[in-house]
Amino acid sequence: MKKPTGVVEASDFGRKFGWFIEKDGVVVGDLDYLRWDSWAQFWHQYRVTWRKPEDAVSGPDAWKKSQLVLRNRRYTDVVVKSFMIGAEREEGVIGVRFAYVCAERINRDELA
């Protein structure tokens, strides 16, 4: 049996690979991992980039209303439908909470 490779911790549960932002199965934007906000405990900061200006949404309520989902860039079978978005802190930087890849999913590939 192979031992875990440390990808879970090194990738911060897949967060550092970033996310595709999807609406109705179409990629409309990207989240690029910046940092874990140690002052806010469970929030991770990302730079958001929209594919087209008309796809952009701003603010937590708009994200929820738009029914956007996040698809992990490395583990593309992992789609997160239930997550929280914080208000934009600086231009293009948002906080995200509850978006991660479970350790079992990461290890399934890493131990294969």
Summary of the structure (lengths in Angstrom):
residues: 112
radius of gyration: 14.3
end to end distance: 9.6
largest distance: 49.4
contacts: 298
relative contact order: 0.26
helix: 25%
strand: 33%
